[in-house]
């Protein structure tokens, strides 16, 4: 379910305080806010947003040309993948450019008469949200803009029709472009962007030292129609793997990554699940896994272990659904009650959780703890946040519940009978 944006403040109100108002003509007349936030076929001579950073000022104008190139509004020799890569890399490297890109995309997808250009603008927004979030102060405005397009296909079609019926200005006459409807419905892009924005605002986007790659750009674009195995619900993941692995009772990604950790000697590796794998290697493996591939070149068990934790953490709904959270933290000291909660879970969640607990029980064996230095308490500490999610904003409640979450998971590792899960895939 999509929640309404926190702030319904109008873009115009925000724009009046933050836009770097442009001028035109020999008398340098100020352009109105509505024109500043409407599609523009020409170039811009200064950033859309107020900034004192000279580098940002220069890069913002170049970036506007890249946005136009990606949307097909400006000719370029680069293919669209490369245009997206250059754009995303600029913003990923320079935090000050991120809001500028999003406001430029808002402008170029407003009052745009060409459906193909409009769709590509939304596509670039979706790709960008896979790599970085807007600043906290701009997030609610971007969220509001996207929200207004969640169910807007009829309005957009009518708006394009109305704009075409009006007298077309000379600048728009120059626009030699196929104006046939191309691309997905705008609401499809908007719904994807809305969910992606809410997730990236929490996770912060792409991490690591390696710059974005063409493969990651392609993956981000494909994710609009083909949801990633990361960040989806368990039901969606099982539905996606139906064609490839119709007989599987468990998510392929869960079993494959778990088996990789064991195959690489994870149960004999000191600090497993506590010491993170190289972030760039984890990102590379994530790309492969999303294409249903496990590379043969893996040699560090911390890489699949880190990705496995990420998969659990990014599930749209946690392994233990929210409605069972109170029962879990109420029974954190009672083994029988804790086990009883597991039996109440929906069948898929129960199987996924039992597989995880069975997996952790391997590491909790005394012979392995001597090598890993990860006893049942440590295992519960690193895994509990990936299975249970406290909804409170109160730091005291979060702190208190963290201890209870760990204790609940510890009860399951010690007392839950998972023998039935052996051999299940």
N, C-alpha and C positions, 0 to 999 in steps of 0.2 A: 504494500500500500504506500502511496506517495503522500507525504505530509505537505501541508501548505507552507510556503516560505515564512520564516519568522517575521520578516518585515515586508509590509505591502507598500512601503514608501515608493512614490513614483520615480521613474528614471529621471524625469525632468527636474524634480526637486534636488536629487543627488547631483545631476549634471550642472545645475546652476552654481553649485559650490565647488565642483571639482573639474569641470571641463575647461580646457585651455581654449577659450573662444577664438575662432578663426575670423579673418576679415576677407573681403573681396572688393575688387574694383579699384579705380584710381583714388577714390575717396576713403578706401580701407574701411568700408562699412562692416560692422559686426554681422556675422551670420547668425541667424536665430538658432535656438537650441534644437527646434524640430528639424531644421536643415542639417545641423551638426550631427544629428542622430538619424539621418536618412541616407540611403545609398548614394555613393558619389563615384562618378566615372573618371574623375581626374585624380591628380596626385595631391598630397597635402604637404605644406611647407613647414609645419610644426606639429608636435605631438597632439593627440586628442586630450590627454590629461596633463594637468599642471605638473611640471617638474623642473628642478634646477640643475639636474644632472646632464652635462653636455653630451655624454655618450648616449644616454637614453634619448635625448632630443634628436640626435642624428639617426640612431638605429630605428626609432619609431617611424620616421618617414620612409625609410627603406623597407621596413616591415609591412607598411601599408601597401606598397607595390607587390610584395610577396603574397599578401592576402588577396589582392586583385588578380594576381597570376593564378593562384590556386582555384579561384572561383571562375576563371575563364574570362574575366573582365579586362585583362591586360595580356598582351602577347609576350611569350617568353620562350626561350630555347630549352629550358629545363622541363623535365617531365614533372607531373604533379606530385609524385612521391618525393622527388628531390626538393621541390618547393616546400612541401610540408616539413621535410627533415630540416632544412635550413631555418625555417620559421620556428619550429619547436625547439631546436638546439639553441637559438638566440635567447628564447625566453627561459629555457631550462638553465642556461648559464647565467643569465642576468635577471634576477628576481624583479627588478624595477620595470621590466618590460611586460610582465605577465598581465597586469590589469589593462595595460595599453592594448595588448592583443585582443583581449576579450571585449573591450569597448569598441575596437575597430570592427570586430565581427558582429557586434550588436548593430553598429551603424550599417554595415554592408548587407545585413539580412533584414533591414527595415525598409519598407517601400521599394523593394527590389522587384522589377518587372519581369525578370527572367527566372523561371522556375529552376532551371538547371543551375544557374549561378547561386540562387538561394539555397538549393539543396547542398551544393558543394561548400557553401559558407558554414552551414550547420555541421557538415561532415568534418570540416577543419576544427570546429569547436569541440566536437566529440573526440577527435584525435588528440587535441591539446589537453583535454581533461584527463587523458590517460597518463600524462607526464607531470602536470603541475596544477595546483589550485590557484584561484585568485587570492588576493589578500583578504584577511578577515573582514575589513571594512567594506570591500567591494562584493563579497560573496552574496550577501542578501539581495543586492540589486541584480546581480547576474541570475540568481535563483528566481527572483521575481520575473525577470524577462523570459527565462526558459519556461516557467510555470504558465505564463500567459499563452504559450504555444503548444501546450499539451493536447489541446483539443481544438486546433485552429485551422484545420485543412480547408474547410469550406470558406472561412473568412479570408484566408490567404488567396484562394482561387478567385474570390470575388474582388478582393483588393487589387490583384494583378490586372483583372479585367477592367476595373474602374480606372486604374492608372493609365492603361493603354488607350482607353477611350478619351482621356484628357488630351489636351494639346501637348505633344511631346516636344521637349526642349531640344535645341540644337545639339547640346552635349549628349543627349540620349539618342539622337538620330545617328550619331557616329557609332553607336554601339552595334557592331555587326556580329550578331550572335544568334544561334538557333534558339528561338524562344518556345520551342515545344516543351511540354512537360516531361522532365527527365528526373530520375532519382526516386528515392523513397518518399512517402508522405512526410511532411515536415514534423507531424506529431510523433512519428517513429524516432526521428533524431532527437526531438525535444524530450521524450520519455527516457531515452538512453542517457542524454546529457544530464537530466535531472537527477537520476540515480547516481550517475558517475560523479557529479559535483558533490553530492552528500558524502560519498565514500572518500573522494580525494581530499575533501576538507579535513577528514580525520586522519587519513594515512599520509598525506603530504605528497603523494605522487612518486615518481621514479627516484630511487636512491642509488647511491654508488658513485664511482668516479668516471665510469665510461659514459661517453656522450650517447645520446639516442642514436639508434641505427635504422636503416631502411626496413629491416625485418620487423623492428618494433613498431614502426609507422604502419606497415601493412597489417600487422597483428591488431593494432588499435583500431584501424578502419574495419577490419573483418569482424571485430567484436560487437559492432553496432547491430549486425544481423545475427551473428553466431556468438552467443554469450560465452565468456571465458569460463573455464572450469574453476576459476578463482573469483569469489565474490558472488557466485550464484547460490541458489537454494539447493538443498540435497535433491529435491524432487526434479528440478530443472536438469541437474547433472545426470541423474539416472535416466531421464527422458532422452537426453543427448546421446548417451552411450548405448541406447537401445539397439541401434542399427549395428554398431561395432561389436558389442558384447551383450547380446540379448539374454544370455543365461546368468549374468552376474547379479548377485544380490547386494553387492557393496559397490561404492564408487571406485572405478578403475584407478583414479588418481590416488585415492587413499591406500589401496592395497599395493600399488606399484611403488610408491615412494617409501612405504613402510618396509617392503621387501628389499629395496635398494639400500636402506640404512643397515639392515642386517647383513646383506650380501657383502657390503664393504667393511664389515667388522665393527659396526656401531656399538654393539653390546660390549666391546672390549676397548672402546675409545674414551679416554678421560674427558669429562666435561660434556659428553654428548647431550644435546638439547639445551645446554647452558651456554656453550661457546658457539657463537654464530659462524656460519660458513661465509666465505667471501661473497659480499653482496652482489658483485658483478657476475660471479659464477652462478649464484642463486637466480638472478634475473635471466641469465642465458638458459638455465634449466627450465625455468618457468615457461619461456617461449616454446621450448621443445615439448614439454608436457601438454601445453595447450593445443599442440598438434598431434596429441596421442602418441608421442615418441619418448623413449627413454634412451639417451645416448650411451654408447659403450665406453666412453672415455672417462667416466666418473671414477675418481679414486679417493675422494675425501667424503666420509659419511656425514660430515657436518653440513654438506651442501643439500642433499635430499632431506636431512633432518630439519634444517632451517625452512625449507620449502614446505615440508609437511606441516610444521607449526603454522606457517603463513596460511596454508589452505584452510586449516581448522579456524584460524582467527578471522579470516575474511569471509567465511560463510555468511550468506545473507541473514540467516537466522542461526544462532549457535546450535551445536550438536544437541545440547539440552535446551529445548525451546523455552522461551521467556515465561510461559505460564507455569512452568515447573520450578522456576528459580526460588521462590519463597520456600517451597517444600525442601529443596536441597539445603539451603542455609539454615533451615529449622532443624534438620536432622544430621548436622555435620558431626555429631558425636555418637550417633546411634547406628551401628553397623546394619542391623536388620531393617531399620527404616530407610537408610540410604539405599540399600539393595532394592527395597520395595519401590522406591521412586523410579528406578530404572525400568521396572516391569510396567510402569504406567505410561512410559513414553510411546509415541507412535512407532510402529514396527521398524521403519527405516532408520529412525533416530536411535532406536534401541540397538539395532545391529551395528550401526556405525560406532556408537559409544562402546559397545562390548568389544568390538574389534580393536579400538584404541586401548581399552583397559587391558585386554589380552596382550597386546603389543608392549605396553608399559610393564606388565608383570614379568616379561622376559628380562627386562633391564633391572627389575627389583630383586632378582635372584641374588643371594649373597655372593655367589662365585663371580657374578658380573659387577656387582657394586664395588668389589675390591679393586677392579680395574678402572671403572668409570668415575668413581667417587660421587656417584649420583644415586643416593639411597631413595627410599620411597617418599621421604619428605621433600627432597630436592625435585624429584620427578613431579610430585603433586604441585609444587610451587611454580615450576615452569609451564606446566600444562593446564592448570586450572583456569587462567585467564583466556585460554583458547576454547574452553568448553562452556563457561558460564559468563554472562555479561550483566554486571550491575547497572541498572538504569538510573540510579540516583546521581544527582549533581553535587550532593553534599560530601565534601572530602572526608568527614568523620565516618559517615555511613560506608563510603567506598573502602576506607581503611579497615573498618571493622569487618565488613563482608569479605574482604580479600582473605582474611585469616580463615573464615568459615568456608569459603570456596575451596581453599587448599585442603582443609581438614576433610571436607566432603569427598573430594577426589581421592584423597589418601585412603579413606574408608573403602572406596570401590576397588582400588588397587590391591588392598589387603584381603578384602572379604568377598568380592564378586566372583562367582563361579563363571568362567568364560570358556570352559573346556569345549562347549558345543561349537565354538567359533573356529576351531582348528580345521583347516582345509577349505573354509568358506571363502569364496571370491565374489 
